[in-house]
Amino acid sequence: MSWSDSLIRISNYEIEDLQKRLREIEERRAAIEVTLDALDLEAEEEKLRAKVDPAVAWCHPDYVKGWKLRRAHFESELRAVIAEAEGARDALTSAFEELKKVEHVADAAKMERRREEARRENAALDEIALRASLKPRPQ
C-alpha cells in the first residue's frame, strides 16, 4: 500500500466520522424541536384547562412562568446545537477539501511515476537500437 492510499483511507475515515457526528447533532436538534413543539402544545392545553377549571386558573400564572423557563432552556440548547452543527459542517467541508488535495497530489505522483517509467523504457529501447545500429552487419 502506498503512502497516497494510506492518506486517502485516513481522509475517508475522518470524513465518515464527521458525517456520523453531524448526523448525531441533527438527531439531537430534531429531538429538541420535538420537545419545543410538545411544550407549546402542552401550554395550549393548560390554557384551555385554565379557562374551564377555576382551580387550574388559580395556578396558571405559575405554570406559565415555569413553562417560559423550560422553553428558554430548550431554545438555548437548540441554539447551541445549531452552532455545533455549523461547526461540524465546516469541519466536514474542510475534510472534503483535504481529501481532494491528497487525491490530487496522489494522481500527480502516479502520473510522474508513469512518465519516469516511460522515460526509462524509451531510454532502454534507444540504447538497444543504438547497440543494434553499431553492431557490424554480416555481409
C-alpha positions as CSV (number, residue, x, y, z in Angstrom):
1,M,0.0,0.0,0.0
2,S,1.4,3.4,-1.0
3,W,1.5,6.5,1.1
4,S,-1.2,8.0,-1.0
5,D,-3.6,5.1,-0.4
6,S,-2.9,5.4,3.3
7,L,-3.6,9.1,3.3
8,I,-6.8,8.7,1.3
9,R,-8.0,5.9,3.6
10,I,-7.3,8.2,6.6
11,S,-9.1,11.1,5.0
12,N,-12.1,8.9,4.1
13,Y,-12.3,7.6,7.7
14,E,-12.2,11.2,9.0
15,I,-15.0,12.2,6.6
16,E,-17.1,9.2,7.7
17,D,-16.5,10.1,11.4
18,L,-17.5,13.7,10.8
19,Q,-20.6,12.7,8.8
20,K,-21.6,10.4,11.7
21,R,-21.1,13.3,14.2
22,L,-23.2,15.6,12.0
23,R,-26.0,13.0,11.9
24,E,-26.0,12.7,15.7
25,I,-26.1,16.5,16.1
26,E,-29.0,16.7,13.6
27,E,-30.8,14.0,15.6
28,R,-30.3,16.0,18.8
29,R,-31.6,19.1,17.0
30,A,-34.7,17.2,15.9
31,A,-35.4,15.9,19.4
32,I,-35.1,19.4,20.8
33,E,-37.5,20.8,18.2
34,V,-40.0,18.0,19.0
35,T,-39.7,18.8,22.7
36,L,-40.3,22.5,22.0
37,D,-43.4,21.6,19.9
38,A,-44.6,19.4,22.8
39,L,-44.1,22.2,25.3
40,D,-46.1,24.6,23.1
41,L,-48.9,22.1,22.7
42,E,-48.9,21.4,26.5
43,A,-49.1,25.2,27.1
44,E,-52.1,25.5,24.9
45,E,-53.8,22.6,26.7
46,E,-53.1,24.2,30.0
47,K,-54.5,27.5,28.8
48,L,-57.8,25.8,27.7
49,R,-57.9,23.8,31.0
50,A,-57.4,27.1,33.0
51,K,-60.5,28.6,31.2
52,V,-62.6,25.7,32.2
53,D,-61.4,24.9,35.7
54,P,-61.0,27.7,38.3
55,A,-58.5,25.6,40.4
56,V,-56.3,25.3,37.4
57,A,-56.8,29.0,36.5
58,W,-55.5,29.9,40.0
59,C,-52.2,28.1,39.4
60,H,-51.9,29.0,35.7
61,P,-49.6,32.1,36.2
62,D,-47.1,29.9,38.0
63,Y,-47.3,27.3,35.3
64,V,-46.7,29.9,32.6
65,K,-43.6,31.1,34.5
66,G,-42.2,27.5,34.6
67,W,-43.2,26.9,31.0
68,K,-41.3,30.0,29.9
69,L,-38.2,28.9,31.8
70,R,-38.3,25.4,30.3
71,R,-38.9,26.8,26.8
72,A,-36.0,29.2,27.2
73,H,-33.8,26.3,28.3
74,F,-34.6,24.3,25.3
75,E,-34.3,27.3,22.9
76,S,-30.8,27.9,24.4
77,E,-29.9,24.2,23.8
78,L,-31.3,24.5,20.2
79,R,-29.1,27.5,19.5
80,A,-26.1,25.6,20.9
81,V,-26.8,22.6,18.8
82,I,-27.3,24.7,15.7
83,A,-23.9,26.3,16.3
84,E,-22.4,22.9,16.8
85,A,-23.9,21.7,13.5
86,E,-22.4,24.6,11.7
87,G,-19.0,23.8,13.1
88,A,-19.4,20.2,12.2
89,R,-20.4,21.2,8.6
90,D,-17.4,23.4,8.4
91,A,-15.1,20.6,9.6
92,L,-16.7,18.2,7.1
93,T,-16.2,20.7,4.3
94,S,-12.5,21.1,5.3
95,A,-12.1,17.3,5.4
96,F,-13.5,17.0,1.9
97,E,-11.1,19.7,0.7
98,E,-8.2,18.0,2.3
99,L,-9.2,14.7,0.7
100,K,-9.4,16.3,-2.7
101,K,-5.9,17.8,-2.2
102,V,-4.5,14.4,-1.2
103,E,-6.1,12.8,-4.2
104,H,-4.7,15.5,-6.5
105,V,-1.2,15.0,-5.1
106,A,-1.5,11.2,-5.4
107,D,-2.7,11.5,-9.0
108,A,0.2,13.8,-9.8
109,A,2.7,11.4,-8.2
110,K,1.2,8.5,-10.2
111,M,1.5,10.4,-13.4
112,E,5.1,11.4,-12.6
113,R,5.9,7.7,-11.9
114,R,4.4,6.7,-15.2
115,R,6.3,9.5,-17.0
116,E,9.5,8.3,-15.4
117,E,8.8,4.7,-16.3
118,A,8.1,5.7,-19.9
119,R,11.3,7.7,-20.0
120,R,13.3,4.8,-18.7
121,E,11.7,2.4,-21.1
122,N,12.4,4.8,-24.0
123,A,16.0,5.2,-22.9
124,A,16.4,1.4,-22.8
125,L,14.8,1.0,-26.2
126,D,17.1,3.8,-27.6
127,E,20.1,2.0,-26.1
128,I,19.0,-1.3,-27.7
129,A,18.5,0.4,-31.0
130,L,21.9,2.2,-30.8
131,R,23.7,-1.0,-30.0
132,A,21.9,-2.8,-32.9
133,S,23.0,0.0,-35.2
134,L,26.6,-0.1,-34.0
135,K,26.9,-3.9,-34.5
136,P,28.8,-4.9,-37.6
137,R,26.5,-6.3,-40.1
138,P,27.4,-9.6,-41.8
139,Q,27.9,-9.2,-45.5
